Amino acid sequence: MGRHDAVAVNSGSHVTFDRCRFFGAGNDGVRIEGSNHSVLRSEVVDTGDHGIWMKGGDRPSLTPGNNLVENTDIHRFGRWTWTYLPGIHLRGSGNIARHNHIHDAPHSAILFRGNNHVIEYNEISDVCRYDSDAGAIYAGRRWDWRGNRIDFNYQVDTPDSIKGSGKYNLVRLF
């Protein structure tokens, strides 16, 4: 158990976490900035804020960050802050979230900001528990966040805990 992030990579490139378990972080389970970083075949559980926060790439030039979250089980995140701190938060340009299982959380599974991200083959269940204006995969209000690809994600058992809320099921692009 800790009061801050379990792991933070603040710059650089080519750092890989493979088959790791990050649990009990007071803030984010994994916080990564830079390029060509990876979180593979891991588990992120019981975090106070984000499961994984990942930023990389350059939006003005559309240079990809090539950061990757793959085959990772992310659950019970957002214990302290219930909204806008998802299981995976992609920022920048050209980052990837694929083949992950994201579940058991108060708000969105994946939130992205920026360009040319790839979000595919994720299984999402039991998220968006305590809100009425969110989606399992969610983006904000910027018309210049283009080129993102969202393909073949699977969502089940997202409760409608606030009756009559008009909750959005899978993707909400505001």
Beta strands, then each sheet from edge to edge (+ up, - down):
strand 1: 7-9
strand 2: 16-18
strand 3: 21-23
strand 4: 30-33
strand 5: 38-40
strand 6: 43-45
strand 7: 52-58
strand 8: 63-64
strand 9: 68-70
strand 10: 73-75
strand 11: 88-93
strand 12: 96-98
strand 13: 101-103
strand 14: 110-115
strand 15: 118-120
strand 16: 123-125
strand 17: 137-139
strand 18: 149-151
strand 19: 154-156
strand 20: 171-173
sheet 1: 1+ 4+ 7+ 8-
sheet 2: 1+ 4+ 7+ 11+ 14+ 17+ 20+
sheet 3: 2+ 5+ 9+ 12+ 15+ 18+
sheet 4: 3+ 6+ 10+ 13+ 16+ 19+
end
